[in-house]
Amino acid sequence: MSIRDSAPDAATTSTVAAPPGFYLEEVLSVHHWTDRLFSFACTRSPQFRFGAGQFAMIGLMVDGKPLVRAYSMVSPPWEEHLEFLSIKVQQGPLTSRLQHIRPGDRVLIGRKATGTLVPDNLAPGGTLWLCGTGTGLAPFMSLARDPETYDRFDRVVLAHTVRQVAELAYRELIEGLGEHELLGEIVREKLTYYPSVTREPFRHQGRITTLLESGQICRELGLPPLSPATDRVMLCGSEAMNADMRTLLEGRGFDEGANNAPGTYVVEKAFVTK
Ligand code: A2P
């Protein structure tokens, strides 16, 4: 039996018009990273504007109504299509359906993008740490491919922590960014990718909290100990990860930034858990 035979009606949107507040977009490709993680690309309305790091409400029409959750855009603002990264939860109201989408199916994309993980909310300069766990990588994929990020900060560290090596989504893409036609030069100069794994052997092991607390990651990268004088931090992970990182950062004198009040760190939870 194919995935499609067993799928709930992921494509129920194909015959209906977009409900108010949404664009109806066509799925272009789907990639299954693991049995818990997938990503998909879809068309993008030319009217849909967003900044790197922001999220929108994404989903499907189910029983004639929009069923949507917040998803950060993985794709950078300059890209023609949109891309999203999602977990798969077998009993999850949305992801139990969304995981079965196929090219040609329709998805709902909320018209308004928003979010706190934007460079405007941080004081400029220094090293920007993008710390994500699991699908919390998503907004950082957009930021790491937006040239503006590199205009604002001297250096960018993209730290992604997952349980298993296979969950290091986009690893090859990130490792290849140095060869990118337009971004290559700036990425080679400024971006460091630091993937780490907690439940399997890998070249970097351990939680980001532990790696920062012990100073191991800074030593390995030849950076001074984490300090609000030299560093800016964006967090996107589970409630527990965000809470532990907040405690660590505030203990070192970091202050949380928000719209119109830039600080030295900002946080957003990795949204979809169902
Ligand atoms: P661990 O394997 O030690 O729990 P999940 O798949 O549950 O969202 O976890 C993604 C990654 O986040 C895992 O590597 C997990 O490590 C890590 N993680 C979970 N809780 C925390 C936390 N409180 N602080 C830092 N990292 C965490």
Boltz pocket constraint, residues with backbone or C-beta under 6 A from the ligand:
constraints:
  - pocket:
      binder: B
      contacts: [[A, 133], [A, 134], [A, 161], [A, 162], [A, 163], [A, 196], [A, 197], [A, 198], [A, 199], [A, 207], [A, 208], [A, 209], [A, 238], [A, 240], [A, 241], [A, 242], [A, 244], [A, 245]]
      max_distance: 6.0
